[in-house]
Amino acid sequence: MKFKDGYWRMRPGVRASYAAAAHDVTIQDVTADQAGGSLRILAPTRPITHRGATIDGPVLRVDVSSPMPDVISVRVVHLAGSVPDSPAFELRGEPVAAGIEVDAEHASLTSGALTARLRRDAPWELVFSAGGRELTRGDGRSLGVMEDAGGRHFLVEQLRLGAGELVYGLGERFGPLVRNGQSVDIWNDDGGTASELAYKNIPFYLTNRGYGVFVNHPGRVSFEVGSETVSRVQFSVEGHELEYLVIHGPTPADILRRYTALTGRPALPPAWSFGLWLSTSFTTDYDEATVTSFVSGMAERDIPLSVLHFDCFWMRQYRWCDFEWDPETFPDPEGMLRRLKERGLRMCVWINPYIGQASALFDEGRRLGHLLRRPDGTVWQDDHWQAGRALVDFTSPAAREWYAGKLRALLDMGVDAFKTDFGERVPTDVAYADGSDPERMHNYYTLLYNQTVHDVLAERGPAVLFARSATVGGQRLPVHWGGDCESTFEAMAESLRGGLSLGLAGFGFWSHDIGGFEGRPDPAVFKRWVAFGLLSSHSRLHGSSSYRVPWLFDEESVTVLRAFTRLKARLMPYLYGAAVRATTDGLPVMRAMQLEFPGDRACDHLDAQYMLGPDLLVAPVLSAGGEVSYYVPAGEWTRLLDGATVTGPAWHTEVHGFDSLPLLVRPGAVLPVGAREDRPDYDYADGVTLRAYRLADGDHRTVTVPTVDGGTGAVFEVSRDGERVRARRVEGAATSWNLQAGGARATAGPDIDEIEIILEGAT
């Protein structure tokens, strides 16, 4: 939200009161063991030159503290009695022995390498630094109270951007990856992938200057990223409290590790979920015969299929959600699910948190008090999506359990996963069961919804959702997909930008509708999207009004889908290893280039390519003719599909057939490749091949091959000494395994723990 008209003037009707100085400073909350400790500052909004100047006018209370090392919180309160206490994000901090210093001129708090330093005289100045280097600062006319012409009250902060400083993050956004120059409202909405609206809004950004900022507010947060004042990031909230946390890196990966340690890291999705998902699509006609023909068609064409998804019309029209199969279309759902599962498939069904008036659950939910109400006590309803729809009130434990019970019945029937659609268009003219503030609940609602569903699934083992909406903490509940996109190359590119941006907000797993959602894709679009989709963490064929089985496009589509589905299965020892690390360090499986190569300025703006895990570079082809330009960082990279080398740092332009795309292995990597290509969940260590790429003399790599439950299947050490490349198994059950380097290959039997290759040939 913009408050100024240019640099000097305010917009009509806006009154500003800015913090003028740190007038009164006290040390708070220091325990006997020196853990904790904070600064409390009273910051008047005009100079205090005599005692009489303390009368009238806003005074801001500013608390500076640290919830964990290298993270500093600044909490600003104006009228404390008007601050709602729910909902609030769950933060997972730890006691910090902060270093606090106060003298006549300055007050400071240090956590790890990060220091916040306040000047006590006018003008107001709060500087954040690390390692002797300033990261950012708020100074005169930055922290303040705003009132608009309508009497609405806001708190606002501006933090300085340095020359050349670039801003990333703020959730899943579909425009340019670099946020500079953009106005962003953190307010979940159902806007597709081609607008400024977003399903997954996260009030967290990070910059290429070595720090991130998390605004700890669950409702609407308005960001002006160099868009009101060019050299500032401004963020504001309506109300009387504003808390933001500065998170030191220094690398982008370090920032994400700390941010996800604070807000939560993803659960590990089951290994089967990384295989190919096939959907019925949305408004298409389908019954058991239809879906069986699709499953049989995939098997006949030798395309491995892992999950079958039933979209909305598995239920009767007008009755979403009543969780009952349409008896005309699916007269024997238990038998159908059993027959499909006998073919090795997992089952997913579509749900949402809305209850149509024609559903029997509407009367039941109203009678039990589980539906969201208006302030006058009547059930909130409208006619969007489903006639007379109501919303489940997930702030009520009883309502959550009621909803969960309906889902358990589906799990008993044979369902394995839920596509948790919607959760964005949540009204604010309501009264929640627990008294939560409706504005703060608008974004937060999706967290309660998805948490309820994830908890039900987790009762029976590793859980996976296919969720659309999210807020802070939603990364704990994978997987999320990009939402409704068109079936074009442009939409493919915007979907990728959204996924990379979401990864920079701590979301480890992400997917998208292969081929696009709206419309029927041209065969060229479908085939190019297949390669991109199978080189994403999760892969789903889905559309709106047309099916996405490949033979309906052309025979080459069948070949392309088969090849990339099988490639992904072979890469599972590597991909699932990256998935396990996402749960332990918060780094996404699909990574923006800037996250992996922060020192390479050529990577700063790249949003049409990405790293898949730490060692694979992927550049989707966004043209029918196959021309693609991409950037390669320093070193001699190897094309995975044909073994050719590509040297960087440099831009490369190539032409690829539908069966190919730029897929490069990082120099010095050791890629564990599996022995099976017919399914994503298998014993990854059995028959694994350790492919060593361009190891330099003296290089030493440790490779951990996971099990399908996320444990350790085997650990290998791979090193190069002169012309010899050696691999040694240091952990894991006896099994066959292989080493490949420089075109040569060596195989170890179950009783051999060390093998080597001389680069001219195998030994």
matplotlib code that plots the C-alpha trace (Angstrom):
import matplotlib.pyplot as plt

x = [0.0, 1.4, 1.1, 3.2, 2.7, 6.2, 9.1, 8.0, 4.2, 1.7, -1.3, -4.6, -6.0, -3.0, -1.4, 2.0, 3.7, 7.2, 9.5, 11.8, 14.3, 14.9, 14.0, 13.6, 15.6, 15.4, 16.7, 14.0, 13.7, 17.3, 17.2, 19.7, 21.6, 21.7, 19.5, 16.9, 17.1, 15.6, 15.5, 12.3, 12.3, 9.8, 9.9, 8.0, 6.9, 8.2, 11.4, 11.4, 13.1, 11.4, 9.0, 6.0, 6.7, 5.9, 2.2, 0.0, 0.9, 1.7, 4.5, 5.7, 6.8, 9.6, 10.8, 14.0, 14.8, 16.1, 14.1, 17.2, 20.8, 21.3, 17.7, 16.5, 12.8, 11.5, 8.0, 6.3, 3.1, 1.1, -2.2, -1.6, -5.2, -6.2, -3.9, -5.7, -3.9, -5.2, -4.5, -0.7, 2.0, 3.8, 7.4, 10.0, 12.7, 15.2, 16.7, 19.4, 22.0, 21.8, 24.6, 23.0, 24.8, 23.3, 25.1, 24.2, 24.4, 23.4, 21.6, 22.4, 21.4, 23.6, 22.5, 25.1, 26.8, 23.8, 23.5, 20.7, 22.0, 19.8, 20.8, 19.2, 19.2, 17.1, 16.7, 15.5, 18.1, 18.0, 20.9, 21.3, 24.8, 26.8, 30.6, 31.3, 29.1, 25.8, 22.9, 20.0, 18.6, 15.5, 16.1, 14.2, 10.7, 10.8, 9.0, 5.7, 1.9, -0.3, -3.9, -5.7, -8.6, -11.1, -9.6, -7.9, -4.8, -1.6, 1.9, 4.7, 8.4, 10.9, 14.2, 16.9, 18.0, 21.6, 22.8, 22.4, 20.4, 17.7, 14.7, 13.2, 10.4, 6.9, 5.4, 4.3, 4.2, 4.0, 5.7, 9.5, 11.4, 13.1, 10.6, 12.2, 9.6, 6.6, 3.7, 2.7, -0.3, -0.1, -3.7, -4.6, -6.9, -8.0, -6.6, -4.9, -1.3, -1.5, -2.2, -0.7, -3.0, -1.6, -2.8, 0.2, 1.3, 4.2, 5.3, 9.0, 11.6, 15.4, 17.9, 21.3, 22.8, 22.9, 19.7, 16.0, 13.0, 9.9, 6.9, 5.2, 1.6, -1.0, -3.3, -2.8, 0.7, 1.4, 4.9, 6.2, 9.5, 11.3, 7.9, 7.0, 10.6, 13.0, 15.7, 13.5, 11.4, 8.3, 5.8, 2.7, -0.2, -3.5, -3.8, -1.6, 1.1, 3.9, 6.6, 9.4, 12.4, 15.7, 17.4, 21.1, 22.6, 25.1, 24.1, 20.6, 20.7, 21.7, 18.8, 16.3, 17.7, 17.1, 13.7, 12.5, 14.0, 11.8, 8.6, 8.9, 10.3, 8.4, 7.3, 8.8, 6.2, 6.0, 8.3, 5.4, 4.2, 7.2, 5.9, 3.4, -0.1, -2.9, -6.1, -9.6, -9.4, -12.1, -15.3, -14.7, -17.1, -15.7, -16.8, -15.0, -14.8, -13.1, -10.5, -9.8, -9.3, -6.8, -4.9, -4.9, -3.8, -0.8, 0.2, -0.2, 2.2, 4.7, 4.3, 4.7, 1.8, 1.8, -1.3, -4.8, -6.6, -10.4, -11.3, -14.5, -17.2, -16.4, -19.1, -22.6, -23.1, -24.3, -23.2, -19.5, -18.4, -20.4, -17.6, -20.0, -19.3, -21.8, -23.9, -24.8, -21.2, -19.5, -22.0, -19.3, -16.6, -15.0, -14.7, -13.4, -10.7, -9.8, -9.5, -7.3, -5.1, -4.5, -2.8, -0.3, -1.9, -2.5, -5.7, -6.2, -9.6, -10.4, -11.9, -12.4, -13.4, -16.7, -20.1, -22.8, -26.3, -27.6, -25.1, -26.4, -23.4, -24.7, -27.7, -25.5, -22.8, -25.3, -27.0, -23.7, -22.3, -19.4, -20.0, -18.6, -21.1, -21.8, -21.6, -25.4, -25.1, -26.5, -24.4, -22.3, -23.3, -23.0, -23.5, -19.9, -18.6, -21.5, -25.0, -25.4, -21.9, -20.8, -17.3, -16.2, -15.0, -11.6, -10.9, -13.3, -11.6, -15.0, -15.5, -12.0, -12.7, -16.0, -14.4, -11.6, -14.0, -15.5, -12.0, -11.2, -14.2, -12.6, -9.2, -11.0, -12.4, -9.0, -8.1, -4.4, -4.2, -6.3, -6.1, -7.0, -8.3, -9.4, -9.1, -8.3, -11.6, -12.3, -14.7, -14.0, -17.6, -17.7, -17.3, -15.0, -15.7, -12.5, -12.9, -10.1, -9.8, -11.4, -8.8, -6.0, -7.8, -8.2, -4.8, -4.4, -7.6, -5.7, -3.2, -5.9, -7.6, -4.5, -3.2, -6.5, -6.3, -2.6, -3.0, -5.7, -3.4, -0.4, -2.3, -1.7, 1.8, 3.7, 1.2, 0.9, -1.5, -2.0, -2.7, -3.3, -3.5, -0.9, 0.5, 3.5, 3.9, 2.1, 5.5, 5.2, 2.3, 3.5, 2.8, 1.6, 0.8, 0.7, -3.0, -5.0, -2.8, -3.5, -2.2, 0.5, 4.2, 3.7, 1.7, 4.4, 7.0, 4.8, 4.2, 7.9, 8.4, 5.8, 7.4, 10.9, 9.5, 7.6, 10.8, 12.5, 9.8, 10.8, 8.5, 10.4, 8.0, 6.0, 4.1, 2.0, -0.6, 1.4, 0.0, -1.7, -5.2, -7.4, -8.0, -6.5, -2.7, -1.2, 0.8, 4.0, 3.1, 2.1, 5.4, 7.6, 5.6, 6.0, 9.8, 9.4, 6.8, 8.8, 11.8, 9.8, 9.6, 6.0, 4.4, 0.7, -1.2, -4.3, -6.6, -10.0, -12.2, -10.0, -8.2, -4.4, -3.6, -0.8, -2.2, -5.0, -2.3, 0.0, 2.1, 5.3, 3.6, 3.4, 7.2, 8.1, 6.0, 7.4, 11.0, 10.8, 8.7, 11.3, 14.1, 12.6, 12.3, 16.0, 16.9, 15.0, 18.0, 19.2, 15.8, 14.7, 18.0, 17.2, 13.7, 15.2, 17.5, 14.5, 13.0, 16.3, 17.7, 14.7, 16.2, 13.7, 14.1, 13.6, 15.9, 16.3, 19.8, 20.5, 19.9, 22.6, 25.0, 24.7, 28.2, 27.4, 25.6, 24.5, 22.2, 20.5, 17.6, 17.3, 13.8, 13.5, 15.8, 16.5, 18.6, 16.9, 18.6, 22.2, 23.6, 21.2, 20.5, 17.2, 16.2, 12.7, 12.2, 9.5, 9.1, 7.5, 10.6, 12.9, 15.2, 16.3, 18.9, 20.2, 23.1, 25.8, 27.8, 31.6, 33.0, 32.6, 29.1, 27.9, 24.6, 22.9, 21.1, 24.0, 27.2, 28.3, 30.0, 28.9, 31.4, 30.6, 30.4, 28.5, 25.2, 24.3, 21.6, 20.6, 17.8, 16.2, 13.8, 10.8, 12.7, 15.4, 16.1, 19.1, 19.7, 23.2, 25.2, 27.3, 31.1, 32.4, 29.0, 28.5, 25.0, 23.4, 21.2, 18.8, 18.5, 14.8, 12.7, 9.2, 8.3, 9.5, 9.6, 12.1, 15.3, 17.5, 20.8, 20.2, 22.2, 22.8, 25.3, 27.5, 28.1, 31.1, 31.2, 34.4, 35.9, 39.1, 42.2, 41.9, 38.1, 36.3, 32.5, 30.2, 27.0, 24.1, 21.5, 18.2, 15.6, 12.0, 11.1, 13.8, 16.4, 19.9, 20.2, 23.9, 26.7, 29.6, 32.8, 34.0, 37.4, 39.9, 43.6, 45.4, 43.8, 42.2, 38.6, 37.7, 34.4, 34.1, 30.9, 31.1, 27.5, 24.7, 23.5, 25.4, 24.2, 25.5, 26.5, 28.4, 30.9, 30.9, 33.4, 35.0, 33.0, 34.2, 32.2, 33.1, 30.8, 30.9, 29.3, 27.6, 30.9, 33.0, 33.2, 35.7, 36.2, 38.1, 38.4, 41.4, 40.1, 41.4, 39.4, 37.8, 39.7]
y = [0.0, 3.4, 6.2, 8.9, 11.0, 11.1, 11.6, 14.6, 14.7, 12.3, 11.0, 13.0, 12.4, 10.4, 11.5, 10.2, 10.0, 8.6, 7.3, 10.2, 8.7, 5.8, 8.0, 5.5, 2.2, -0.7, -4.2, -6.9, -10.6, -11.6, -15.0, -16.2, -18.2, -15.1, -16.8, -14.6, -10.9, -8.1, -4.3, -2.3, 1.1, 3.9, 5.8, 9.1, 10.4, 13.9, 15.3, 15.4, 18.7, 19.2, 17.4, 19.0, 17.5, 14.0, 15.0, 13.9, 12.2, 8.6, 6.8, 3.4, 0.6, -1.3, -4.6, -6.0, -9.6, -12.8, -16.1, -18.0, -17.4, -15.0, -13.9, -10.6, -9.7, -6.1, -5.9, -2.5, -1.8, 1.4, 0.7, -2.5, -3.1, -3.3, -6.1, -9.4, -12.5, -15.1, -16.5, -16.4, -18.3, -21.0, -20.1, -22.7, -20.7, -21.5, -19.6, -17.2, -15.5, -12.2, -9.7, -6.4, -3.1, 0.2, 3.5, 7.2, 7.2, 3.7, 0.5, -2.8, -6.5, -9.2, -12.7, -14.9, -12.7, -10.4, -7.1, -4.5, -1.1, 1.8, 5.4, 7.1, 10.6, 12.0, 11.1, 7.5, 4.9, 1.1, -0.6, -4.3, -5.6, -8.8, -9.4, -5.7, -5.1, -3.2, -5.3, -2.9, -0.1, 1.8, 5.5, 8.8, 8.6, 4.8, 3.4, 5.0, 5.2, 6.1, 7.1, 7.3, 9.5, 6.9, 6.7, 3.4, 2.8, 1.3, 0.6, 0.8, 0.2, 0.9, -1.0, 0.3, -1.4, -1.0, -0.3, -3.5, -5.2, -7.6, -9.0, -12.5, -14.4, -13.4, -16.7, -18.2, -15.3, -15.7, -12.5, -11.9, -13.7, -10.5, -8.5, -5.0, -2.5, -4.6, -3.9, -7.2, -7.7, -10.8, -11.9, -15.3, -15.3, -17.6, -15.7, -18.3, -18.1, -15.1, -12.2, -10.4, -12.5, -15.6, -18.7, -18.9, -15.6, -15.6, -12.4, -13.4, -12.1, -12.5, -10.4, -11.0, -8.9, -11.8, -11.4, -12.1, -10.4, -12.2, -10.1, -12.1, -11.2, -13.7, -11.2, -8.8, -7.4, -4.8, -4.7, -1.9, -3.4, -0.3, 0.8, 3.7, 4.7, 3.2, 2.5, 0.9, -2.1, -0.9, -3.2, -2.2, -3.8, -2.4, -2.3, -1.6, -4.2, -4.9, -7.6, -8.3, -10.6, -10.0, -13.3, -13.4, -15.7, -14.9, -17.2, -17.6, -21.3, -20.2, -17.8, -20.5, -22.9, -20.4, -19.3, -22.9, -23.7, -20.9, -21.6, -25.4, -27.7, -30.1, -33.5, -36.2, -37.3, -41.0, -42.2, -43.4, -39.8, -38.9, -41.1, -40.1, -39.0, -39.2, -37.2, -37.7, -33.9, -31.6, -31.3, -34.3, -37.2, -40.3, -43.4, -46.7, -47.8, -44.5, -44.6, -48.3, -47.6, -44.9, -47.2, -50.0, -47.7, -46.5, -50.1, -51.3, -48.5, -49.3, -46.0, -46.4, -44.9, -44.4, -42.5, -42.1, -38.9, -38.4, -34.8, -33.0, -35.0, -38.2, -36.6, -35.6, -32.2, -29.5, -31.6, -30.7, -31.7, -34.5, -37.1, -39.6, -41.2, -40.4, -43.7, -43.3, -43.0, -45.1, -47.7, -49.8, -47.4, -49.9, -52.5, -50.1, -48.8, -52.4, -53.3, -50.3, -50.8, -54.5, -52.9, -51.2, -47.8, -45.3, -43.4, -39.6, -37.8, -34.1, -32.2, -28.7, -27.0, -25.8, -27.5, -27.0, -26.4, -29.5, -31.7, -33.7, -32.4, -28.9, -29.7, -31.9, -29.2, -26.5, -28.5, -29.4, -25.8, -26.7, -24.1, -20.6, -18.0, -14.3, -12.0, -12.3, -16.0, -17.1, -19.4, -17.6, -18.6, -17.5, -19.0, -19.0, -22.4, -24.4, -23.1, -22.0, -22.9, -22.7, -23.1, -25.5, -23.5, -25.1, -23.0, -25.4, -28.6, -30.3, -29.2, -30.4, -33.8, -33.9, -33.1, -35.6, -38.4, -38.0, -38.4, -41.4, -43.2, -42.6, -43.9, -47.0, -47.4, -47.3, -43.7, -42.8, -39.0, -35.9, -33.0, -30.1, -27.6, -24.0, -22.3, -18.9, -17.0, -16.8, -14.1, -11.5, -10.6, -13.6, -14.7, -17.7, -20.2, -19.4, -15.7, -15.3, -12.0, -12.5, -10.4, -12.4, -15.7, -15.0, -16.3, -18.5, -20.5, -22.7, -23.8, -25.1, -26.8, -28.5, -29.4, -31.2, -33.2, -33.9, -35.1, -37.6, -39.1, -39.1, -41.4, -44.2, -43.5, -40.9, -38.4, -36.4, -33.7, -32.0, -28.5, -25.2, -22.6, -21.9, -19.4, -19.4, -22.9, -24.5, -25.8, -28.4, -30.0, -31.0, -31.2, -27.9, -27.3, -24.1, -23.7, -23.0, -22.1, -21.9, -24.5, -22.4, -21.9, -18.6, -20.3, -23.0, -20.2, -18.4, -21.7, -22.2, -18.7, -19.4, -22.6, -21.1, -18.2, -20.6, -22.5, -19.3, -19.1, -22.5, -24.8, -28.0, -29.7, -28.3, -29.5, -28.1, -29.3, -31.0, -29.5, -26.7, -26.6, -24.3, -25.5, -28.3, -28.0, -28.2, -31.4, -29.4, -27.7, -31.0, -32.8, -29.9, -29.7, -33.4, -33.1, -30.1, -31.9, -35.1, -33.1, -31.5, -32.8, -34.1, -34.8, -34.8, -34.9, -32.8, -30.5, -28.8, -29.9, -32.4, -35.5, -35.6, -39.2, -38.9, -40.9, -38.3, -35.9, -38.0, -41.1, -39.1, -37.9, -41.5, -42.0, -38.7, -39.5, -43.0, -41.8, -39.1, -41.1, -43.9, -41.4, -39.9, -43.4, -44.0, -40.7, -41.5, -42.3, -38.8, -37.1, -38.8, -37.9, -34.2, -34.7, -36.0, -33.0, -30.7, -32.0, -31.5, -28.2, -26.5, -26.3, -27.0, -29.8, -27.3, -24.4, -21.0, -20.6, -17.6, -19.9, -22.4, -19.9, -16.7, -15.4, -15.6, -12.3, -13.8, -16.1, -13.2, -12.8, -16.3, -17.6, -19.9, -22.6, -24.2, -26.7, -29.9, -30.8, -29.5, -31.2, -31.2, -28.1, -28.1, -25.6, -26.4, -25.8, -23.1, -23.2, -25.6, -25.6, -26.6, -23.5, -22.8, -20.4, -21.0, -20.0, -22.4, -21.4, -22.0, -25.4, -28.2, -29.6, -32.9, -33.4, -36.3, -37.6, -37.9, -37.3, -34.2, -31.5, -27.8, -25.3, -22.2, -19.5, -18.9, -18.7, -21.5, -21.7, -25.1, -26.8, -29.9, -32.5, -33.4, -36.2, -33.9, -30.7, -29.1, -31.4, -30.9, -32.5, -30.2, -30.8, -32.7, -34.4, -38.0, -38.9, -42.1, -43.6, -46.5, -49.8, -49.7, -47.5, -49.1, -47.4, -44.6, -46.7, -49.5, -50.4, -47.5, -49.1, -52.4, -52.1, -48.4, -46.8, -44.0, -41.8, -39.5, -36.4, -34.4, -35.1, -33.0, -34.6, -34.7, -34.4, -36.4, -36.9, -38.6, -40.0, -41.1, -43.3, -43.2, -45.9, -45.4, -44.4, -41.7, -43.6, -44.4, -47.3, -47.0, -44.5, -44.3, -42.3, -41.5, -39.8, -39.2, -39.6, -38.9, -41.1, -43.4, -42.9, -45.0, -45.7, -47.3, -48.4, -47.3, -48.1, -50.2, -53.7, -56.0, -55.5, -55.1, -51.6, -49.9, -47.0, -45.2, -42.5, -41.3, -43.7, -46.7, -48.8, -51.1, -53.4, -54.6, -57.8, -58.1, -58.8, -56.1, -52.7, -50.9, -50.6, -48.3, -47.1, -46.0, -43.3, -45.0, -48.2, -50.2, -52.3]
z = [0.0, -1.0, 1.5, -0.2, -3.3, -4.6, -2.1, 0.1, 0.1, 1.5, -0.4, 0.1, 3.6, 4.9, 8.2, 9.1, 12.5, 12.3, 15.1, 16.0, 18.4, 20.9, 23.8, 26.6, 26.5, 29.1, 29.2, 29.6, 30.3, 31.1, 32.9, 35.5, 32.9, 30.6, 28.0, 26.4, 27.0, 24.9, 24.5, 25.0, 23.5, 23.7, 20.4, 20.4, 17.0, 17.7, 19.2, 23.0, 23.9, 27.3, 29.6, 28.2, 24.8, 26.2, 26.4, 23.5, 20.3, 19.4, 21.1, 19.6, 21.8, 20.0, 21.4, 20.0, 20.8, 19.3, 18.9, 17.6, 16.6, 13.7, 13.8, 15.4, 15.9, 16.0, 17.4, 17.1, 19.1, 19.1, 21.0, 22.8, 23.9, 20.2, 19.2, 18.4, 19.8, 17.3, 15.0, 15.1, 13.3, 15.2, 15.5, 16.6, 18.3, 21.0, 23.9, 22.8, 25.1, 23.2, 23.7, 24.8, 25.2, 26.2, 26.6, 26.2, 22.4, 21.3, 22.2, 20.5, 20.6, 19.0, 18.1, 16.5, 13.9, 13.5, 15.4, 15.6, 16.7, 17.6, 17.8, 20.9, 19.5, 16.7, 14.0, 14.4, 13.1, 13.4, 11.6, 11.0, 10.4, 10.3, 10.1, 10.2, 7.1, 7.1, 5.7, 5.9, 8.0, 8.9, 9.5, 9.5, 8.1, 7.9, 11.0, 11.7, 12.2, 9.3, 9.2, 5.9, 4.8, 6.1, 9.5, 9.0, 11.1, 9.8, 11.0, 8.4, 8.1, 5.4, 5.1, 2.8, -0.4, -1.4, -4.9, -6.9, -4.2, -5.5, -3.7, -4.0, -2.4, -1.1, -2.0, -5.3, -7.7, -11.4, -12.7, -12.8, -10.1, -9.0, -7.0, -7.3, -8.6, -7.6, -5.3, -3.5, -1.2, 1.0, 0.5, -0.8, -3.8, -6.6, -9.6, -11.8, -12.8, -15.1, -12.7, -9.7, -7.4, -5.8, -4.0, -1.8, -0.2, 2.2, 3.9, 3.7, 1.3, 1.0, -0.9, -2.6, 0.2, 2.7, 4.8, 4.7, 6.3, 7.7, 8.6, 11.3, 10.5, 9.3, 7.6, 4.8, 4.6, 1.8, 0.3, -1.8, -3.1, -4.4, -5.8, -3.4, -2.5, -5.0, -2.5, 0.1, 0.8, 2.6, 4.4, 6.3, 8.1, 9.2, 13.0, 16.0, 15.8, 13.4, 13.9, 11.5, 11.8, 10.1, 9.3, 8.6, 6.0, 4.6, 1.7, 0.4, 1.5, 5.0, 5.1, 4.1, 6.6, 9.4, 8.1, 7.9, 11.3, 12.6, 10.7, 10.0, 7.5, 5.1, 6.1, 3.8, 1.1, 0.4, -2.3, -4.5, -4.7, -6.9, -9.7, -12.5, -11.4, -13.9, -13.4, -14.8, -15.4, -14.2, -16.3, -18.5, -18.5, -16.8, -15.0, -14.0, -17.6, -18.6, -15.9, -16.4, -20.1, -19.2, -16.8, -19.3, -22.0, -20.0, -19.1, -22.7, -23.8, -21.1, -19.2, -15.5, -13.6, -9.8, -8.8, -10.2, -9.3, -9.3, -9.7, -8.6, -10.3, -8.4, -6.2, -7.4, -8.8, -6.4, -3.5, -3.1, -0.6, 0.8, 0.3, -1.3, -4.7, -7.4, -7.5, -11.2, -12.3, -9.6, -8.3, -6.7, -5.4, -3.0, -5.6, -8.2, -5.9, -4.9, -8.6, -9.4, -6.4, -7.4, -10.5, -8.2, -8.1, -5.4, -5.2, -4.8, -4.6, -4.9, -1.9, -0.7, 2.6, 1.3, 1.8, -0.8, 0.5, -1.3, 0.5, 3.5, 5.3, 5.2, 7.5, 9.7, 10.0, 10.7, 13.4, 15.0, 14.8, 12.5, 9.8, 9.8, 10.9, 10.4, 13.4, 13.8, 14.3, 10.9, 8.7, 6.2, 2.7, -0.9, -4.4, -5.6, -6.7, -5.2, -4.7, -1.1, -0.1, 3.5, 5.0, 7.7, 10.7, 11.3, 14.4, 16.2, 17.3, 17.1, 13.5, 12.5, 14.0, 12.3, 8.9, 9.6, 10.3, 6.8, 5.4, 7.4, 5.8, 2.4, 3.6, 4.9, 1.4, -0.2, -0.9, -0.3, -0.8, -1.1, -3.4, -1.1, -3.5, -2.7, 0.7, -0.7, -1.0, 2.7, 3.9, 6.5, 7.5, 9.8, 13.5, 14.2, 16.9, 18.7, 18.4, 15.9, 14.0, 10.6, 8.7, 10.2, 9.5, 5.8, 4.9, 8.0, 7.2, 4.6, 7.2, 9.5, 6.5, 5.1, 8.6, 9.4, 6.2, 6.5, 10.1, 9.0, 6.4, 8.7, 11.1, 8.6, 7.5, 5.3, 4.0, 0.8, -0.2, -3.5, -2.1, -3.9, -1.1, 1.6, 4.1, 6.4, 7.8, 4.8, 3.7, 6.5, 4.6, 1.1, -1.8, -3.4, -7.1, -9.0, -9.7, -12.8, -15.8, -19.5, -22.0, -23.6, -23.5, -21.8, -19.0, -18.7, -18.1, -15.6, -13.8, -13.5, -12.1, -9.5, -8.4, -8.1, -6.1, -3.8, -3.3, -2.1, 0.6, 2.1, 0.2, -0.6, -3.0, -5.9, -9.0, -11.8, -14.4, -17.2, -20.4, -18.6, -17.1, -19.3, -22.8, -24.8, -25.3, -28.8, -29.0, -29.0, -25.8, -24.2, -25.1, -23.9, -20.7, -20.1, -20.0, -17.6, -15.5, -15.1, -14.0, -11.2, -7.7, -8.4, -11.7, -12.5, -15.8, -15.3, -17.3, -17.2, -20.0, -21.9, -20.9, -20.6, -21.7, -24.3, -27.1, -27.6, -28.7, -31.0, -30.8, -30.2, -27.0, -25.8, -26.5, -24.8, -21.7, -21.4, -21.7, -19.1, -16.7, -16.8, -16.5, -13.3, -11.8, -12.5, -10.9, -7.7, -5.6, -6.3, -6.2, -3.0, -1.4, -2.3, -0.8, 2.5, 2.7, 2.1, 5.3, 7.3, 6.0, 4.3, 0.8, -2.0, -4.5, -7.3, -6.8, -8.4, -9.9, -7.6, -4.6, -5.7, -7.3, -5.2, -6.3, -10.0, -10.9, -14.2, -12.2, -10.3, -12.8, -14.3, -14.0, -17.1, -15.7, -12.4, -10.4, -9.6, -6.3, -6.0, -9.1, -12.1, -14.2, -16.1, -18.8, -20.1, -23.8, -24.2, -27.9, -30.4, -32.6, -29.8, -29.6, -26.0, -24.6, -21.1, -18.9, -17.6, -14.5, -14.4, -15.1, -17.6, -17.3, -18.8, -20.6, -18.8, -21.9, -24.3, -22.4, -24.3, -22.4, -22.0, -20.7, -18.6, -17.5, -20.8, -22.5, -24.9, -27.5, -28.7, -30.6, -29.0, -30.2, -28.1, -26.5, -25.1, -23.3, -21.6, -18.6, -17.3, -14.4, -12.3, -12.6, -9.6, -8.9, -8.1, -9.2, -7.7, -10.4, -9.7, -11.4, -11.9, -14.2, -13.8, -10.5, -8.2, -4.9, -4.8, -3.1, -4.3, -3.1, -4.8, -8.1, -7.8, -10.1, -8.8, -11.8, -11.2, -13.4, -13.9, -10.5, -10.1, -8.8, -5.0, -4.9, -2.3, -2.3, 0.2, -1.4, 0.7, -1.0, 0.9, 1.6, 0.6, 4.1, 4.2, 6.1, 5.0, 2.5, 1.8, 2.1, -0.3, -0.5, -4.0, -4.6, -7.4, -7.0, -10.3, -12.9, -10.4, -9.3, -6.2, -4.5, -1.1, 0.6, 4.2, 5.3, 4.1, 3.5, 1.2, -2.3, -5.8, -6.9, -9.6, -10.3, -13.6, -14.6, -17.8, -19.9, -17.9, -15.5, -12.6, -10.7, -7.1, -5.8, -2.4, -0.6, -2.2, -0.4, -2.7, -6.4, -8.7, -12.2, -14.1, -16.4, -19.5, -18.7, -15.9, -13.4]

ax = plt.figure().add_subplot(projection="3d")
ax.plot(x, y, z, "-o")
ax.set_aspect("equal")
plt.show()
